[in-house]
Structure formats: C-alpha cells, structure tokens
Amino acid sequence: MKDNFDIFFRRKPALMLVALKKMSRARYGSLLAKEVDCTYSHAVKILQTLEELGLVLFEKKGRIKLIKLTKKGEGIADDIDSIRRQLM
C-alpha cells in the first residue's frame, strides 16, 4: 500500500475534502466529481481511499450513496483550507 501521506499533497483529494467541509449536508459522488473537475470513477477511487483513512463516511439512502466527512476528516479539511488560504 502506498504511503497515505501522499494523498494530501495531490490537488483532487485535497479539494474534495475542502468541498465536503464547505457544505453542511452530505454530497453525492457525481456532484463532488464535477466540483473538483474529475471523472466520477476517479472521484470514487479517491473517496474509497479517504474512507479507508477514516476521513469520510458513505451513507446509503435508497440507491444513492451520500458522502459525509468524519470528525477527523473535518479537522484535516480545515487544515488544508487554512494552508490554501495562506498561500493565496
């Protein structure tokens, strides 16, 4: 398994965490993929890794899976957003 530390220094995973943090409600995977400008299949791969790390949860509502940040995910999203703002 590759080093989990690497995931936070790639643009798409970091943007996904920040996008999830900015919305107070759970999100759809397809909507999140559009927001960070990637394909749905790429978004799913990233989200699966984030789930393995305990940063997001999938909540099934009928046929739809909603994505929510965990407390740990919220903290990391805050840190990433803070770094991004400092660099602007």
C-alpha positions in Angstrom: 0.0 0.0 0.0 1.4 3.4 -0.9 2.1 6.0 1.7 -1.2 7.6 2.8 0.7 10.9 3.4 0.9 11.4 -0.3 -2.8 11.7 -0.8 -2.9 15.2 0.9 -0.4 16.6 -1.5 -2.4 15.9 -4.6 -4.9 18.5 -5.7 -8.1 16.5 -6.2 -8.2 14.7 -2.8 -7.5 18.0 -1.0 -10.1 19.8 -3.0 -12.7 17.1 -2.2 -12.1 17.4 1.5 -12.4 21.1 1.4 -15.6 20.9 -0.8 -17.2 18.5 1.6 -16.3 20.8 4.5 -17.9 23.8 2.9 -21.2 22.2 2.5 -23.0 21.3 5.8 -25.0 18.5 4.3 -23.9 15.2 2.7 -22.9 15.2 -1.0 -23.4 12.9 -4.0 -20.3 11.5 -5.6 -21.1 12.8 -9.0 -21.7 16.3 -7.8 -18.4 16.2 -5.9 -16.6 15.0 -9.0 -17.9 17.9 -11.0 -16.8 20.4 -8.3 -13.2 19.2 -8.4 -13.2 18.7 -12.1 -12.5 14.9 -12.3 -14.3 11.9 -13.6 -16.8 10.0 -11.5 -14.6 6.9 -11.5 -11.6 8.9 -10.3 -13.6 10.5 -7.6 -14.8 7.1 -6.4 -11.2 5.8 -6.1 -10.2 8.9 -4.1 -13.2 8.6 -1.9 -12.5 4.9 -1.2 -9.0 5.8 0.0 -10.4 8.7 2.1 -12.9 6.2 3.6 -10.1 3.7 4.4 -8.3 6.5 6.2 -11.4 7.3 8.3 -11.9 10.7 6.7 -15.3 10.2 5.0 -18.4 8.0 5.5 -20.7 6.7 2.9 -24.4 6.8 3.9 -26.8 4.9 1.7 -30.2 6.4 1.0 -32.1 4.0 -1.2 -30.0 3.7 -4.4 -27.9 6.8 -3.7 -24.7 7.0 -1.6 -24.2 10.2 0.2 -20.7 11.3 1.4 -20.0 12.9 4.7 -16.8 14.0 6.5 -16.0 12.4 9.8 -14.6 14.5 12.6 -11.1 13.5 11.6 -11.9 14.5 8.0 -13.3 17.8 9.1 -10.1 18.6 11.0 -7.9 17.7 8.1 -10.1 19.7 5.7 -9.8 22.7 7.9 -6.0 22.4 7.9 -5.8 22.1 4.1 -8.1 25.1 3.7 -6.0 27.1 6.1 -2.8 26.3 4.2 -4.5 27.1 0.9 -5.7 30.5 2.2 -2.2 31.3 3.5 -0.7 30.7 0.1 -3.2 33.0 -1.8 
